[in-house]
Amino acid sequence: MIITVDGPAGAGKGTISAHVAKTFKLAYFDTGMVYRAVGLQMVLSGYALEDKQKALELAENMTFPQMMALAKHKDFRSDIGSHAASVISAYPEVRAALLKMQRDFALNPVFADGTPADGVIYDGRDTGTVICPEADVKFFVTAPVEIRAQRRHKDYVVAGIDTTYETVLAEMKKRDERDQNRASAPLKPAPDAVMFDTSLDSEPNNLAKVVEIIKQKLNL
């Protein structure tokens, strides 16, 4: 079973993906982590985010252990990490370098402890259009940018990250524009994706609806 969940930042992809992974016992691949890892490594190494060659070199040499180590850094999920990921993910060469790692996971999905899984759920921006266009069920999750910014700011506050709602909103609007207008794999729903606006109902109801859609589509 392969399920993809695409959409802009703060739309609720992670919450939905984690719930679906637990419900159907699937491995969970947050594809944004690979771009955050490369982007944050650029920042920590003192490289300009505009240096496409350095970004490509880091992408070509990024390993899973390195990615997991960078994920523990305080800025991995902060505005700094988000901005860096958004910038370097717009480079076609970087996306190409990281694509094989992401695609291969569906061939041999495993849980975090290394045990085999019967399927995978991908969380990202082009998982249903580029990484796994053959997925069994595809979702495109969205919500108004103001609501998404409120959610992300709340997450930052809980995590102890010092920022403002206005800063988060401004960065999110910039990221949406970059994601939607990049030349390689722009953010857009797959033709057969289920469109899902998470602002229209409560989180528990949204999760229940997603599970029911999957069951109906796969006759479970």
C-alpha positions in Angstrom: 0.0 0.0 0.0 1.4 3.4 -1.0 -0.4 6.6 0.1 0.8 10.2 -0.6 -0.2 13.4 1.2 0.9 16.6 -0.5 0.2 20.2 0.3 1.7 23.5 1.5 3.3 24.2 4.9 1.0 24.1 7.9 -1.8 22.4 6.1 -1.8 19.4 8.4 0.1 16.8 6.2 2.2 15.6 9.2 -0.8 15.1 11.5 -2.8 13.2 8.8 0.2 11.1 7.7 1.2 10.1 11.3 -2.4 9.1 12.0 -2.8 7.1 8.8 0.6 5.4 9.3 -0.5 4.3 12.8 -4.0 3.2 11.7 -2.8 1.1 8.7 0.6 0.2 10.1 2.6 1.9 7.4 6.1 3.3 7.3 6.1 7.1 7.4 8.5 9.1 5.1 8.5 12.8 5.7 10.1 13.8 2.4 10.6 17.4 3.5 13.2 16.1 6.0 15.8 15.5 3.2 15.5 19.1 2.0 15.6 20.5 5.6 18.7 18.4 6.2 20.5 19.7 3.1 19.3 23.3 3.7 20.3 23.3 7.4 23.7 21.8 6.5 24.2 24.7 4.1 23.4 27.2 6.9 25.6 25.4 9.5 28.5 25.2 7.0 28.3 28.9 6.2 27.4 28.5 2.6 25.1 30.9 0.9 21.7 29.3 0.1 22.1 30.7 -3.5 25.2 28.5 -4.0 23.5 25.8 -6.1 26.8 23.8 -6.6 27.3 23.4 -2.8 23.7 22.5 -2.3 24.1 19.8 -5.0 27.3 18.5 -3.4 25.6 18.2 0.0 22.5 16.5 -1.5 24.6 13.9 -3.4 26.5 13.0 -0.2 23.6 13.2 2.3 23.1 9.9 4.2 20.1 8.7 6.3 22.2 8.9 9.5 23.3 12.4 8.7 19.7 13.4 8.1 18.5 12.0 11.4 21.4 13.7 13.2 20.5 17.1 11.7 16.8 16.5 12.6 17.9 16.9 16.3 19.2 20.4 15.7 17.2 23.2 17.2 16.8 25.0 13.9 15.7 21.9 11.9 12.0 22.9 12.4 12.4 26.6 12.9 12.0 29.5 10.4 15.7 29.1 9.6 15.3 25.4 8.6 12.0 26.0 6.8 13.5 28.9 4.7 16.6 27.0 3.9 14.6 23.9 2.8 12.3 26.0 0.6 15.2 27.7 -1.2 17.3 24.6 -1.9 14.3 22.5 -2.8 13.7 24.8 -5.8 16.9 23.7 -7.4 16.2 20.9 -10.0 19.6 19.4 -9.6 19.1 19.0 -5.8 15.7 17.5 -6.3 17.1 15.0 -8.8 19.9 14.0 -6.4 17.5 13.3 -3.6 14.7 11.7 -5.7 16.2 8.2 -5.9 16.5 8.0 -2.1 12.8 8.9 -1.7 11.5 6.6 -4.5 13.6 3.6 -3.3 11.9 3.7 0.1 8.6 2.5 -1.4 10.4 -0.6 -2.7 11.5 -1.6 0.7 9.6 0.4 3.4 10.8 0.0 7.0 9.8 1.4 10.3 12.1 3.7 12.3 13.6 0.6 14.1 14.4 -1.0 10.8 11.7 -3.7 10.8 9.8 -4.2 7.4 6.5 -2.5 6.8 3.7 -3.6 4.4 3.5 -0.1 2.9 4.4 3.5 3.1 2.8 6.9 3.5 4.7 9.8 1.9 4.3 13.3 3.3 5.6 16.1 1.1 4.9 18.5 -1.8 5.4 16.3 -4.9 5.0 12.8 -3.6 1.8 12.1 -5.6 3.1 13.8 -8.8 6.8 12.9 -8.9 8.0 10.5 -6.2 5.1 8.0 -6.4 2.7 8.8 -9.1 1.6 5.1 -9.0 0.4 5.5 -5.3 -2.8 3.7 -4.4 -4.4 6.8 -2.7 -3.3 10.4 -3.1 -4.4 13.4 -1.0 -3.8 17.1 -1.5 -4.2 18.8 1.8 -4.7 22.6 2.2 -6.1 25.4 4.3 -6.1 29.3 4.1 -2.6 30.7 4.6 -3.6 32.7 7.7 -4.8 29.5 9.4 -1.7 27.6 8.4 0.5 30.4 9.8 -1.5 30.3 13.1 -0.9 26.6 13.4 2.8 26.8 12.7 3.3 29.7 15.1 1.6 27.7 17.8 3.9 24.8 17.1 6.9 27.1 17.4 5.7 28.6 20.7 5.3 25.1 22.1 8.7 24.2 20.9 10.2 27.3 22.5 11.2 28.9 19.2 11.2 32.7 19.4 9.3 34.2 16.5 6.1 36.1 15.8 2.9 35.2 13.9 3.6 38.0 11.5 7.0 36.6 10.7 5.7 33.1 10.2 2.9 34.4 7.9 5.3 36.4 5.8 7.7 33.5 5.4 4.8 31.1 4.7 3.5 33.3 1.9 7.0 33.5 0.4 7.4 29.7 0.6 4.0 29.1 -1.0 5.1 31.3 -3.9 8.4 29.5 -4.3 6.8 26.1 -4.1 4.1 26.9 -6.6 6.3 28.6 -9.1 9.5 26.5 -9.1 10.5 25.2 -12.5 11.0 21.6 -11.2 8.1 19.8 -9.6 6.0 22.7 -8.6 3.5 22.3 -5.7 0.2 21.1 -7.3 -2.3 18.3 -6.8 -2.0 15.1 -8.8 -4.9 14.8 -11.3 -6.3 11.9 -9.2 -5.7 13.4 -5.8 -8.4 13.8 -3.2 -8.6 17.5 -2.3 -8.9 18.0 1.4 -9.3 21.4 3.2 -8.4 20.8 6.9 -9.9 24.2 8.0 -13.5 23.0 7.3 -13.8 20.6 10.3 -12.1 19.6 13.6 -8.9 17.6 13.6 -10.6 14.4 14.9 -13.2 14.6 12.2 -10.7 15.3 9.5 -8.6 12.3 10.6 -11.7 10.1 10.6 -12.7 11.3 7.1 -9.3 10.5 5.7 -9.3 7.0 7.1 -12.7 6.4 5.7 -11.7 7.7 2.2 -8.7 5.3 2.2 -10.9 2.3 3.2 -13.5 3.1 0.5 -10.9 3.5 -2.2 -9.0 0.3 -1.3 -12.2 -1.7 -0.4 -10.8 -2.4 3.2 
